[in-house]
Amino acid sequence: MYLRKHLGLLLALAVSHTTQALAQEQPVYLVLPAKEGHDLVRVERKKKTDTVPVGDNVLYGVAKGKLAVIGDIGDKSVLQIYNQAGKKVEFRLNLALTPIRFTSGPKEEIVFSPKADKLYFIGLETKDKEFAGFSLNELNLENQKIARHLLPKGIAAPCLTRVPGGVGVYDVIGARSLQTFSFATEKFTEVSTEPDEKRGGKGVAQKIFVPQAGLISVARDGTIERVLDEKLKKPVENFLPSQQGIVTRTMPAQQDGSNILVLGARPSEDDPIKKLMIFDLVQGKSIWNKRLPFGAETFSATSDTQTFFLIDEDRPALVQFDKAKDQFTRLLEIQAQPIAQNVAIILVPE
């Protein structure tokens, strides 16, 4: 009886150890503050396996097997493309222009073309050393040439979003329209996204294109609105219920064949993320939420929303959440400071 009892305990411990050892099934990339600027850190099996200095004012974007990062290193803006399979930087280029950033902390503001042979990001235009507007910069990775596509005047704070066949530019504080840039024609088309004046004043946090749903606008106060159909042509009068909290992170995903949004919400502007939510765009309601046992600075989720990665702000660490098991696992303790609005979690599609 004694032997059987302790043998059972040993087996349970072994299973627990194996489960934790296999908890992280894919590489996770962190942008963390360093002594000088920021580092891009690759985490596998609960260990740092690579570190690349990426500087300050970090922008990033992903494609299949690739991660592009632009940061200020010294007095230059430097683009680096990290190859996930090769575990190395395969491309590095000093940019002779100024990428634009409007918010603190690392941001996903780089878009790859479908063939991953071009990059798109917003740049600052100057004339006689004076501000002259903004441009969508198109970098050809094969010949390293940059084409500047000027944005219309009146855009105060442009941000990027992916749209079918191109890239969309929206203004988070100014003109309420979407500028769509076609990869095929290399021209802009303007689409009014908010014809109803009632839609003003909420403050846009993010605009995201979701297949079969259209263009979704998420306001800072958590209001979710479907503002264009999936062809980006017909304004849709469809106001979805407001979520509670201040939305600070939004991700499109799929669950059981349905297109959904994954949201992170803070009780107030000064609080960390306290709740994760999944919002079904067809049903027009929240279908899952999880109150966190700690305050999270940011998060990311796998495309099937079964695994979440979070930064614990209370006791800084990379934490994995298994939704099916409702289980949190601390993967890596983080010593870097400060982490508030200064970190990012990046998942690269295989």
N, C-alpha and C positions, 0 to 999 in steps of 0.2 A: 504493500500500500504506500509506504514511504517512498520507495523507488519510483513507483508509477506516478505519484504526485509530482516529484521533482523532475522526472523525465518529461512530463507534460509541460512544466514550467520552462525547462530548457528549450523544448521545441517551440514554445510560444515566443521566447526571446529570440530564437534563431529566425523565425518567420518575420518578427517585427524588425530585426536588423536588416534582413534581406529586402523587406518592403521599403524601408527608409533608404537603403543603398541604391534601389532602383527607382526611387521617387522621381528624380529628374530625368526624363527620357529624351530631352532635346537641349541643345545649347541655348543659353539665355545670355543676352548681351546687356550690360549695364553701362550707362554713362554716369560717372561718379566724379565729384570734385577731387582734384589732386593738388599737390603743392604748387604746381603751375598749370592753371587751366583745368581741364578735365581729362580723364582717361576713359577709353572704351575697354571694358573688361568682359572677357568671355568666361562664362561659368558653366562647368560640366561636372556632373557627379559630385556636387557640393564643393567644388574646388575652382579657384581661378586658374585657367589654363592659358590665358594670353592677355596681355595688356598693351594697348596702343594709345600714346598721347594724341589727343584730338583738339586741344586748345579751349578757348572760350567761345561763347555765343554759338553753341552747337546746333546745327540743323542736321536732320538725318532722313533717310528714306530707304525702303527695301524693295527687292525684286527676288525672284527665285534664286536662292543660294548666294545672294549678294546684299551687302549693306553699305550704303554711301553715307559719308559723314563730311560736313563742311564745318570748320572751326577756325578761329583766329589763333594762329601760332606765331608769336612774335608780332611783326607788323604786317603779316600776310594772311589772307584767307586761303586755307589749304583744303582741297578736296582729297579724300582718301576713300578707296573702295575696297572693302574687306571681302575676301572670298571664304565662304563658310566651309566648303569642302577642303580647300587648301590650307585653311587656318592661317591666312596671312593677308597683308595688304598687297593687292595685285595692281593697283593703279594709284598714283599720287600726282597732284597737279596744283601748282600755285595759281590762284585765280587773279586775273588783273581787273577785278571789279569788286563791288561791295554787296554781298548778299544782305538782305534786309531782315531784321528781327524786330518784332513789336512786343513780344512777351518774354518774361524772364524764364530761364531754364531751357534745357534741350527741347526742341520741337520737331515734329515730323512735318517738314516743309520742303521735302525733295521728292519728286515723282520720276520714276523710270518710265521710258517708253516701253511698249509691249515686247520689243526684242531686246530690251536692256542695253541698247547701243547709244541711247541718248538720255540726258538728265535734264530736268526742268526745275527751276527755282526762281524766286523773286529777287530782283536786284534794284539797287538805288541808282537813279540817273542824275547826273550833275552836268551843269553847263557853266563854264567860267567859275568853277568851284562853288556854284550855288545849286541848291536842290532843284531838279527839273522833272520830278515825277518818278514813276516806277516802270520796270520792264519785266517781262517774263523771259528769263534767260534759258536758251536751249543749247546745251553743251553736247557736241558730237564727240563721243569717247574714242572714235577711231582716228580722227584727225585733230582732235583737241580744239576745234574751232567753236566759238560761241556766237550764236545769233541772238540779237536782242529784239524782242517784240514789245514795242511800247504799249503800256496799258493806257486806257482812256483817262483823261484828266478828271479829277473829282474823287478818285479812289483814295481814301485816307490811310487805310490799314489793310493791304491786300494779304490774303492767305490762300493756300492751294487746297484743292480737293480733286480726287480722281473722278472722271466722268467717262462714259462710253466713247471710245475713239479719240480721247484727248484729255485735257486737263482743264479744270475750272478754277477761276479766280473770283473770290468773293471778298467783300469789305466788311470787317467786323464792327465798324463804327460809323461808316458813312453810307454811300449809295447802296440801296437795297436791290441789287441786281446781280446776275451771275454772268461773268465773261467766260465763254467756253472757247478754248483754243483747240482747233482740230489738228491732229497729227498729219492727216492726209493733205489738207489744203494750207496748213500753216497760217490760218487766219482766225480772228476773233469773231464771235457772234454774241451779241448781248441779249440776255433773256431776263425779262422782269420776273422776279421771284416773289415779290410781296406787293401786289396791286392794292391790297386793302390797307388803308392807313392805320387800322386797328392793330396791325402787326408791329408797329414801331414801338420803340422804347424799352424792349426787353433786354437788349444787349445780346448779340449772337455769340455763342461760345464756339460753335462749329457747324459747318454744313457738310453733309455726307451724302454721296449717291449710294443708294441701296438697290440692287437689281430687283425688278418686278414691283418696286415700290415708288421709286423716283428720288427726288432730291429732298432730303430731310434736314430741317433746320432745328438745332437744339440751342435754346437760349440759356443764359446763365442761371435763370431762375428755375430751370428744369422743364420749361414748356417745350413740348415736342410738336413740330408742325411739318406736315407734308406740303411742300410749296410748289413742286413741279412734278409732272408725271414722269414715267420712265423714259420717255423720248425727249425730255427736257424742253418741251414746247408749250404745253398747256398748263397754266396755273391751276392748282388744285386747292379748292376751299375745304380743307380737311384739318381741323384743329384737334390734335390728340390731347388727352388729359395731361395736366401738369404733374410732374413728379415733385416730391418733397425734397428740399435741400438745394444746395448750389452744385450744379453739375460741372465737374472739372475734367472729366475724361470720358470720351465717347468712342466706341468701336463698333463697326458693322460686323456681323457674324451670321452663321447659320445654325439652326437647331432643328433636328427632325425634318429637314427640308424647308423650313420656314426662315425667311429673312428677318433678322432681329437686330436690336441695338443693345450693346452692353454698356452700362452707365456706372460711373462712380460718383457718389454724392457726398458733399460735406454739409454738416448742419448749418455752418455759416462760413463766410469768407476766411476767417482766421482759424478754422478747425481743419484737421486732417480728414481724409475720406473715412467715413464710418459705415457706409453701406454700399454694396454692389447690387445692381438690378439688371434684369433682362426684360426688355420691352418688346412685345410682339406687335409688329406694324400692321398686321392683318386684323388682329383682334382689337388693337388700339388700347392695350392695357399692359401693365406689368405682370409677367407670368412667373417671375422668380425674384427673390431678393435674399440677401444674406447680410445680416448685421455682423460687423467685424469685431473680434475680441480685442483689437488694438486699432490705433489710428494709423492709416496708410497714407503715405505721401503720393504714391501713384500705383498703377497696376497695368498689367497686360493680360490677355487671354488667348488661348489657342483658338483656331478657327471654328472648332466644334464646341467651344465654351465648356469643355469638361475640365480644363486645368487653368487655374489663374496663378499669376505671379505678382507679388506685391512687395512694396518696400515698407517695412514696419518702421514708423516714425518714432514710436515710443522707445523701442529697443532696436536701434537700426540693424536691419538684416533683410536679406532676400528671403521671402517666404513663399512657399508653394501651397495652393489650396486645391485639393482634389474634390470636385463637386459631388461625384458619385458617393465617395466615402465620407463626405462632410469632414474632411481632415486637413489640418494645417501642418506643414513641415518646414522648419527653419533650415534653409539650404546653406546660407553663407552670412556670417556676421560682417557688418560693414563698419569700418573705422572712420571712413571719410566724413568730413563735416565742412560746411553745413549741408544738410540734405533737403531742407525745405525749398521747394521750387527750383531744385538744382540737380535733379537726377532723372533718369529715364530708364525704362525697361523695354527692350526691343526683342521681338521674336522674328526670325528670318524664315520665310517659307522655304520648304525643301523643294 
